[in-house]
């Protein structure tokens, strides 16, 4: 039965020009909701679950199609796993399948994280909740370091063997790290600058249309929203459309805006928001919904989520038919070779302001323990955050200070 909904017959079983529309929307909704509800572990786990569903169990797409989609999703800004899921749903049921799949992929985790935000960001939460928030938040800097370390090998191999490329890679990593630690709200300009610098380095003898198309984005990044819901929408847009490297790179993009510029959250509450994004299923980008809840309640959470996820739908629906060409585009590849290492550096650099946000000495101890568990021993990240939360509960009932 698993194979009867496979796409196409003969030739390319999943021809790009005519997506198979035989798969029921209810099937897509059910399967994608299941992944959205059980997809703990970040992008690697989500991508693995999508491959098992779409390639192995249902044969909705071929292995080649899946790898093309994964490569293209990694070239685009925003959450790669979500974009890959939208692409696979598009392959089997066109734009309607992509919309249904993308929504169901994110909705379960979004509901969970908004519900947790309502508990943790309540005006007078119980003592144990405040302790759990302070404990799990204390471990977030270790999560940032772990995320960066996990990305370094593939990013380094991508640069090739030439000495000049390796030197540029180091420059991009350092640039991203310094920017994340010092000029958080302008980090996106550094990421874009590194990407365009690599395009210039590799395409210096000919002007490629893609490079020119990328050049307009910095002008968008310097456009500042005035405040209120417009500001929230702008922050969410940056998270969804300009977060090259996806995942944890959203943290330095958001922190300064959320805590310093608009005062939607305290530093401690922001750490809690990041922790919630790690322990709930679905894309890490859902953290922006917690920010939206802090800024404007449930309506703010919905607005932030919609704005942050909208670019993924636009990117995939507009470019799915050309994913194979995007993968082979030299200018796009060059841009990622510059922005990618900068994003890795930014993720590592984010650990500095996150660690400096800790308010109490006991939290430093929790961070040290989390670093050993997550970074040194390479143990389960979610368990590490839950254990840090438990240590926070113990600290709260022991009478240690927990106010953020």
Secondary structure, 3 states (H helix, E strand, C coil): CCCCCCCCCCCCCCCCCCCCCCCCHHHHHHHHHHHHHHCCCHHHHHHHHHHHHHHHHCCCCCHHHHHHHHHHHHHCCCCHHHHHHHHHHHHHHHHHHHHHHHHHHHHHHHHHHHHHHHHHCCCCCCHHHHHHHHHHHHCHHHHHHHHHHHHHHHHHHHCCCCHHHHHHHHHHHHHHHHHHHHCHHHHHHHHHHHHHHHHHHHCCCCCCHHHHHHCCHHHHHCCCCCCHHHHHHHHHHHHHHCCCCCHHHHHHHHHHHHHHHCCCCCHHHHHHHHHHHHHCCCCHHHHHHHHHHHHHHHHHHHHHHHHHHHHHHHHHHHHHHHHHHHHHCHHHHHHHHHHHHHHHHHHHHHHHHHHHCCCCHHHHHHHHHHHHHHHHCCCCHHHHHHHHHHHHHHHHHCCCCCCC
